[in-house]
Amino acid sequence: MSTERYVDSTAQKSEFDRVLDELGAISREKLAWDILRMTQKHFGDTEEENARKLDAFLGAFIVNAATELYDRGLKDVAFQRLEQAGVILEAKEKLNQEVESIRARTDDAFDVSAMLGLGGEEDEKE
């Protein structure tokens, strides 16, 4: 729930849930290590070639993970994880668009300190 604090949710977790969280963390760390190792070994060409290499590596990783879940009889989980990835990416894209929109609206002429009356030369003139 959005009103639930993180410490409350983690304190109420069972040992098995904590193990699942730890496995997820290990997976993220392993993937980060694999990406670092792959980029150090295979990068150095043009930006477009590097992007295609990342696409081949990570795209295959995602597809292979979903296929492995499916092959192990976890069909629903495989599709759920693929959908979850799509939802997360859409949310990140929306967040990035919002941040860019805020940055685009920011005008150098707008001074927050002036709005709050926090001094400056203009206050001294009055």
C-alpha positions as CSV (number, residue, x, y, z in Angstrom):
1,M,0.0,0.0,0.0
2,S,1.1,3.5,-0.6
3,T,0.5,4.5,3.0
4,E,2.6,1.6,4.3
5,R,6.1,2.5,5.4
6,Y,9.0,0.5,3.9
7,V,10.3,-0.5,7.4
8,D,6.9,-1.9,8.3
9,S,6.7,-3.9,5.1
10,T,10.2,-5.4,5.6
11,A,9.7,-6.1,9.3
12,Q,6.6,-8.1,8.5
13,K,8.2,-10.2,5.8
14,S,8.7,-13.9,6.4
15,E,12.1,-15.5,6.1
16,F,11.1,-16.9,2.8
17,D,10.2,-13.4,1.5
18,R,13.5,-12.1,2.6
19,V,15.3,-15.0,0.7
20,L,13.3,-14.0,-2.4
21,D,14.4,-10.4,-2.0
22,E,18.0,-11.5,-1.6
23,L,17.8,-13.7,-4.7
24,G,16.4,-10.7,-6.6
25,A,19.3,-8.5,-5.4
26,I,21.8,-11.2,-6.4
27,S,20.3,-11.4,-9.8
28,R,20.6,-7.6,-10.3
29,E,24.2,-7.7,-9.1
30,K,25.1,-10.6,-11.4
31,L,23.5,-8.8,-14.4
32,A,25.3,-5.6,-13.6
33,W,28.6,-7.6,-13.4
34,D,27.8,-9.4,-16.7
35,I,27.1,-6.1,-18.4
36,L,30.3,-4.5,-17.1
37,R,32.3,-7.5,-18.2
38,M,30.6,-7.6,-21.7
39,T,31.0,-3.9,-22.3
40,Q,34.7,-4.0,-21.3
41,K,35.4,-6.9,-23.6
42,H,33.3,-6.0,-26.6
43,F,32.8,-2.2,-26.7
44,G,34.9,0.4,-28.3
45,D,33.4,0.6,-31.8
46,T,30.9,3.2,-32.8
47,E,28.0,4.2,-30.6
48,E,25.5,2.5,-33.0
49,E,27.5,-0.8,-32.9
50,N,27.7,-0.6,-29.1
51,A,23.9,0.0,-28.9
52,R,23.3,-3.1,-31.1
53,K,25.7,-5.2,-28.9
54,L,23.8,-4.1,-25.8
55,D,20.5,-4.9,-27.5
56,A,21.7,-8.3,-28.5
57,F,23.0,-9.1,-25.0
58,L,20.2,-7.7,-22.9
59,G,17.4,-8.5,-25.3
60,A,18.5,-12.1,-25.4
61,F,18.9,-12.1,-21.6
62,I,15.2,-11.0,-21.2
63,V,13.9,-13.5,-23.8
64,N,16.0,-16.3,-22.5
65,A,14.9,-15.7,-18.9
66,A,11.2,-15.7,-19.9
67,T,11.7,-18.8,-22.1
68,E,13.4,-20.5,-19.2
69,L,10.5,-19.8,-16.9
70,Y,8.1,-21.0,-19.5
71,D,10.1,-24.2,-20.1
72,R,10.1,-24.9,-16.4
73,G,6.3,-24.9,-16.4
74,L,5.9,-21.3,-15.1
75,K,4.0,-20.1,-18.2
76,D,1.9,-17.5,-16.3
77,V,5.0,-16.2,-14.5
78,A,6.9,-15.8,-17.7
79,F,4.2,-13.7,-19.3
80,Q,3.7,-11.8,-16.0
81,R,7.4,-10.9,-15.9
82,L,7.4,-9.7,-19.5
83,E,4.4,-7.5,-18.9
84,Q,6.0,-6.2,-15.7
85,A,9.0,-5.2,-17.6
86,G,6.8,-3.3,-20.1
87,V,4.9,-1.5,-17.3
88,I,8.2,-0.5,-15.6
89,L,9.6,0.8,-18.9
90,E,6.5,2.8,-19.6
91,A,6.5,4.3,-16.2
92,K,10.2,5.3,-16.6
93,E,9.4,6.9,-20.0
94,K,6.6,8.9,-18.5
95,L,8.8,10.0,-15.6
96,N,11.5,11.1,-18.1
97,Q,9.0,13.0,-20.1
98,E,7.7,14.8,-17.0
99,V,11.3,15.7,-15.9
100,E,12.0,17.1,-19.4
101,S,8.8,19.0,-19.4
102,I,9.7,20.6,-16.0
103,R,13.2,21.4,-17.3
104,A,11.7,23.0,-20.4
105,R,9.4,25.1,-18.4
106,T,12.1,26.3,-16.1
107,D,12.9,29.9,-17.1
108,D,16.0,31.6,-16.0
109,A,14.0,34.8,-15.4
110,F,12.0,33.0,-12.7
111,D,13.8,33.4,-9.4
112,V,12.4,31.3,-6.6
113,S,14.3,33.4,-4.0
114,A,12.5,36.6,-5.3
115,M,9.2,34.8,-5.1
116,L,9.9,33.8,-1.5
117,G,11.2,37.3,-0.7
118,L,14.6,36.0,0.3
119,G,16.5,39.1,-0.4
120,G,18.6,40.2,-3.2
121,E,19.2,43.7,-4.7
122,E,15.5,44.2,-5.5
123,D,14.6,44.0,-1.8
124,E,17.2,46.5,-0.8
125,K,15.9,49.1,-3.3
126,E,12.4,49.0,-1.7
